[in-house]
């Protein structure tokens, strides 16, 4: 017996019907909230992956401001740009461009221009149906197209499903994380999402969200997003490069090139794997000259990872 049947039996049909309505409303609210938060976190990732990290202090993201278009607002502070989003996780009437939506968008545009003194104001009807977004764009009056649009963003019930179903987001995170690993980029997205949801009452600067997400990542999942000691100060978004000594060593023994995941270099051979930190000190030429086989290389790199170069064992201790 499920809960609805239990309530119907114990309290009557009217209460069972009320329970179903409560559940439907709660589920609808959750879907709407998830849709908005997934989009906000995705927008933060898109911005972080598309420009030098030092510019991210210029972008501010806020939600539920006092506005006619109020679900999300993205500002570029230096140029006075303001983009407002009305999110509708629906393919039905609630997500349609209609007269009420037109009035709200027109009034919000005037508020941005006359009160907020925005140099650029854009209103976006964000919907989870690609077909609905196209239909909405066709309905927007010509005189409003310069500052109004409808945009599609897919709804999925989990971050993993979103990444699997939305290639642009996955590519953005691949760049930020320096890996194609779905599990790693999903973990990274969850950190951004969690950081956004944990503190957004007054809005957040994108640099702050990304800096704190990276600081909370153990190990560091954001390998290509470099942050200086002060999390508010961003370094450049620079790919992690495999050091020349390691590339040359692997090539000399015709081993597979190292891959980069989460800021570390991964070397594999015959089922064995060594993981070397990106900031490892280059070994001396004498140490490298002692390596006589791919097996030696794997064991040597493992010792470097485990103990550091200062404590690495001599080659005489490595079993051949």
C-alpha positions as CSV (number, residue, x, y, z in Angstrom):
1,X,0.0,0.0,0.0
2,X,1.4,3.4,-1.0
3,X,1.0,6.6,0.9
4,X,-1.9,7.9,-1.2
5,X,-3.9,4.7,-0.7
6,X,-3.1,4.8,3.0
7,X,-4.4,8.4,3.3
8,X,-7.5,7.5,1.2
9,X,-8.3,4.6,3.5
10,X,-7.7,6.3,6.8
11,X,-8.7,9.9,6.1
12,X,-10.9,9.8,3.0
13,X,-10.7,10.6,-0.7
14,X,-10.6,14.4,-0.3
15,X,-7.5,14.3,1.8
16,X,-5.9,11.8,-0.7
17,X,-6.6,14.3,-3.5
18,X,-5.2,17.1,-1.5
19,X,-2.0,15.1,-0.8
20,X,-1.5,14.5,-4.5
21,X,-1.9,18.2,-5.3
22,X,0.7,19.0,-2.6
23,X,3.1,16.6,-4.1
24,X,2.5,17.9,-7.6
25,X,3.1,21.5,-6.5
26,X,6.2,20.6,-4.6
27,X,7.6,18.6,-7.5
28,X,7.0,21.4,-9.9
29,X,8.7,23.9,-7.6
30,X,11.7,21.6,-7.3
31,X,12.0,21.2,-11.1
32,X,11.9,25.0,-11.5
33,X,14.5,25.6,-8.8
34,X,16.8,22.8,-10.2
35,X,16.5,24.3,-13.7
36,X,17.4,27.8,-12.5
37,X,20.4,26.6,-10.4
38,X,21.7,24.3,-13.1
39,X,21.6,27.1,-15.6
40,X,23.3,29.6,-13.2
41,X,26.1,27.1,-12.5
42,X,26.5,26.4,-16.2
43,X,26.6,30.1,-17.0
44,X,29.4,30.5,-14.4
45,X,31.3,27.6,-16.1
46,X,30.8,29.1,-19.6
47,X,32.2,32.4,-18.5
48,X,35.1,30.9,-16.7
49,X,36.1,28.8,-19.7
50,X,35.7,31.5,-22.3
51,X,38.0,34.3,-21.2
52,X,41.2,35.0,-19.2
53,X,40.5,34.3,-15.5
54,X,41.5,37.7,-14.5
55,X,38.4,39.2,-16.2
56,X,36.0,37.2,-14.1
57,X,35.8,39.8,-11.4
58,X,33.9,41.8,-14.0
59,X,30.9,39.4,-14.0
60,X,28.3,39.3,-11.3
61,X,25.5,36.7,-11.2
62,X,22.4,37.2,-9.0
63,X,19.0,35.6,-8.7
64,X,15.5,36.7,-7.6
65,X,16.2,40.4,-7.7
66,X,13.2,42.8,-7.5
67,X,12.4,42.8,-11.2
68,X,9.8,41.8,-13.7
69,X,12.3,39.4,-15.2
70,X,13.7,38.1,-12.0
71,X,15.0,34.5,-12.1
72,X,18.6,35.3,-13.0
73,X,20.6,38.4,-13.7
74,X,24.1,38.5,-15.2
75,X,26.0,41.8,-15.2
76,X,29.2,42.8,-16.9
77,X,30.2,45.6,-14.6
78,X,32.8,47.5,-16.6
79,X,30.4,48.1,-19.6
80,X,27.1,48.5,-17.8
81,X,25.7,45.3,-19.4
82,X,22.7,43.6,-17.7
83,X,21.0,40.4,-18.9
84,X,17.9,39.2,-17.2
85,X,16.5,35.7,-17.4
86,X,13.0,34.4,-16.9
87,X,13.3,30.6,-16.5
88,X,10.4,28.3,-17.5
89,X,11.1,24.6,-17.2
90,X,8.2,23.7,-19.5
91,X,7.2,23.1,-23.1
92,X,3.6,24.3,-22.5
93,X,1.8,27.5,-22.0
94,X,3.8,28.8,-19.0
95,X,6.9,28.9,-21.3
96,X,5.2,30.7,-24.1
97,X,5.8,34.3,-25.2
98,X,2.5,36.0,-24.7
99,X,1.1,39.5,-23.9
100,X,1.9,39.3,-20.2
101,X,5.5,38.3,-21.0
102,X,5.8,41.1,-23.5
103,X,4.6,43.7,-20.9
104,X,7.0,42.4,-18.3
105,X,10.0,42.4,-20.7
106,X,9.1,46.0,-21.9
107,X,8.9,47.3,-18.3
108,X,12.1,45.6,-17.2
109,X,13.9,47.1,-20.2
110,X,12.8,50.6,-19.1
111,X,13.7,49.9,-15.5
112,X,17.2,48.9,-16.6
113,X,17.6,51.9,-18.8
114,X,16.1,54.6,-16.7
115,X,16.7,53.4,-13.1
116,X,19.8,51.1,-13.3
117,X,21.3,53.2,-16.1
118,X,22.4,50.1,-17.9
119,X,24.2,50.8,-21.2
120,X,23.0,47.4,-22.5
121,X,19.9,45.6,-21.3
122,X,18.8,42.2,-22.6
123,X,15.7,40.2,-21.5
124,X,15.8,36.4,-22.1
125,X,13.0,33.9,-21.8
126,X,14.9,30.7,-20.9
127,X,12.9,27.5,-21.6
128,X,13.7,23.8,-21.4
129,X,12.1,23.0,-24.8
130,X,14.2,23.7,-28.0
131,X,11.0,23.9,-30.1
132,X,9.4,26.3,-27.6
133,X,12.4,28.6,-27.7
134,X,12.2,28.8,-31.5
135,X,8.5,29.4,-31.4
136,X,9.0,32.2,-28.9
137,X,11.6,33.9,-31.0
138,X,9.3,33.9,-33.9
139,X,6.6,35.7,-31.8
140,X,8.8,38.4,-30.4
141,X,7.9,41.7,-32.1
142,X,10.4,43.1,-34.5
143,X,10.8,46.3,-32.4
144,X,11.8,44.2,-29.3
145,X,14.2,41.8,-31.0
146,X,17.1,44.1,-30.2
147,X,16.8,43.5,-26.5
148,X,14.6,40.3,-26.2
149,X,15.2,36.7,-27.0
150,X,14.2,33.2,-26.1
151,X,17.0,30.7,-25.2
152,X,16.9,26.9,-24.8
153,X,18.7,25.2,-22.0
154,X,17.9,21.5,-21.4
155,X,16.5,20.2,-18.2
156,X,17.9,17.0,-16.7
157,X,17.3,15.5,-13.3
158,X,21.0,15.2,-12.4
159,X,24.2,16.9,-13.1
160,X,25.6,13.8,-14.8
161,X,22.7,13.6,-17.2
162,X,23.0,17.3,-17.9
163,X,26.7,16.8,-18.9
164,X,25.9,13.8,-21.0
165,X,23.1,15.7,-22.8
166,X,24.5,19.1,-23.1
167,X,27.8,19.0,-25.1
168,X,28.7,22.8,-24.8
169,X,28.7,22.5,-21.0
170,X,30.8,19.4,-21.0
171,X,33.3,21.0,-23.4
172,X,33.6,24.1,-21.1
173,X,34.3,21.9,-18.1
174,X,36.7,19.7,-20.1
175,X,38.7,22.9,-20.7
176,X,38.6,24.1,-17.1
177,X,39.5,20.6,-15.8
178,X,42.0,19.6,-18.4
179,X,40.4,16.2,-18.8
180,X,37.8,14.3,-20.8
181,X,36.8,12.2,-17.8
182,X,33.1,12.5,-17.3
183,X,33.3,11.6,-13.6
184,X,35.9,14.3,-13.0
185,X,34.0,17.1,-14.8
186,X,30.8,16.0,-13.1
187,X,32.5,16.3,-9.7
188,X,33.8,19.8,-10.8
189,X,30.4,20.9,-11.9
190,X,28.9,19.8,-8.6
191,X,31.4,21.9,-6.7
192,X,30.5,25.0,-8.8
193,X,26.8,24.2,-8.3
194,X,27.2,23.7,-4.6
195,X,29.2,26.9,-4.1
196,X,26.5,28.9,-6.0
197,X,23.6,27.4,-4.1
198,X,25.3,27.8,-0.7
199,X,25.6,31.6,-0.9
200,X,23.7,33.6,-3.6
201,X,21.3,35.8,-1.6
202,X,23.2,39.0,-2.6
203,X,24.6,37.6,-5.9
204,X,28.2,36.5,-6.6
205,X,31.1,37.6,-8.7
206,X,32.1,34.7,-11.0
207,X,35.7,34.9,-9.9
208,X,34.7,34.3,-6.3
209,X,32.5,31.3,-7.1
210,X,35.2,29.6,-9.2
211,X,38.0,30.5,-6.7
212,X,36.1,28.9,-3.8
213,X,35.1,25.9,-5.8
214,X,38.7,25.3,-6.7
215,X,39.8,25.8,-3.1
216,X,37.3,23.2,-1.9
217,X,38.4,20.7,-4.6
218,X,40.6,17.9,-3.2
219,X,42.3,16.9,-5.3
220,X,42.2,19.9,-7.5
221,X,39.8,19.2,-10.3
222,X,40.2,22.6,-12.0
223,X,43.7,22.0,-13.4
224,X,43.5,24.7,-16.1
225,X,41.9,27.3,-13.9
226,X,44.9,28.8,-12.0
227,X,44.2,30.8,-8.9
228,X,46.8,32.8,-6.9
229,X,47.0,32.5,-3.1
230,X,44.2,35.0,-2.7
231,X,41.2,33.2,-4.1
232,X,39.7,36.5,-5.3
233,X,42.7,37.1,-7.6
234,X,42.7,34.9,-10.7
235,X,45.6,33.9,-12.8
236,X,45.4,33.1,-16.5
237,X,43.5,30.1,-17.8
238,X,46.5,28.2,-19.1
239,X,46.6,24.6,-20.1
240,X,48.9,22.3,-18.1
241,X,51.8,21.2,-20.3
242,X,53.7,17.9,-20.0
243,X,57.3,18.8,-19.1
244,X,59.9,18.1,-21.7
245,X,61.9,15.6,-19.7
246,X,58.9,13.4,-19.2
247,X,57.8,13.5,-22.9
248,X,61.4,12.8,-24.0
249,X,61.7,9.9,-21.6
250,X,58.5,8.2,-22.7
251,X,59.4,8.7,-26.4
252,X,62.8,7.2,-25.9
253,X,61.2,3.9,-24.7
254,X,58.3,4.2,-27.2
255,X,55.8,4.4,-24.4
256,X,52.4,6.0,-24.7
257,X,52.4,9.8,-24.1
258,X,51.3,10.9,-20.7
259,X,47.8,12.2,-20.2
260,X,46.8,15.1,-18.0
261,X,44.0,14.8,-15.5
262,X,43.2,17.1,-12.6
263,X,46.6,18.8,-12.9
264,X,48.6,15.6,-12.7
265,X,50.5,13.6,-15.4
266,X,49.3,10.0,-15.8
267,X,51.8,7.5,-17.3
268,X,50.5,3.9,-18.0
269,X,52.3,0.7,-19.0
270,X,51.1,-2.9,-18.9
271,X,48.3,-2.2,-16.5
272,X,50.5,-0.2,-14.1
273,X,49.9,3.5,-13.7
274,X,52.0,6.3,-12.2
275,X,50.6,9.7,-11.3
276,X,53.0,12.7,-11.1
277,X,52.1,16.1,-9.8
278,X,52.3,19.0,-12.3
279,X,54.8,20.9,-10.2
280,X,57.2,18.0,-9.8
281,X,60.9,19.0,-9.9
282,X,62.7,17.6,-13.0
283,X,64.9,14.6,-12.1
284,X,68.6,14.9,-12.7
285,X,70.1,13.5,-15.9
286,X,72.0,10.9,-13.9
287,X,68.8,9.5,-12.4
288,X,67.1,9.4,-15.8
289,X,70.1,7.7,-17.3
290,X,69.7,4.8,-14.9
291,X,66.3,3.9,-16.3
292,X,66.7,0.9,-18.6
293,X,63.1,-0.2,-19.3
294,X,59.5,1.0,-19.3
295,X,59.1,-0.9,-16.0
296,X,61.9,1.1,-14.5
297,X,60.2,4.3,-15.6
298,X,56.9,3.4,-14.0
299,X,58.5,2.4,-10.7
300,X,60.6,5.5,-10.7
301,X,57.7,7.8,-11.3
302,X,55.7,6.0,-8.6
303,X,58.5,6.6,-6.1
304,X,58.6,10.3,-7.1
305,X,54.9,10.6,-6.5
306,X,55.0,8.7,-3.2
307,X,58.0,10.2,-1.5
308,X,59.1,13.3,-3.5
309,X,62.4,13.6,-5.3
310,X,64.3,14.4,-2.1
311,X,63.4,11.0,-0.7
312,X,63.3,8.9,-3.8
313,X,65.0,5.5,-3.6
314,X,68.2,4.8,-5.5
315,X,68.0,2.8,-8.7
316,X,69.7,-0.1,-6.8
317,X,66.6,-0.4,-4.7
318,X,64.3,-0.8,-7.7
319,X,63.6,-4.3,-8.7
320,X,64.1,-5.1,-12.3
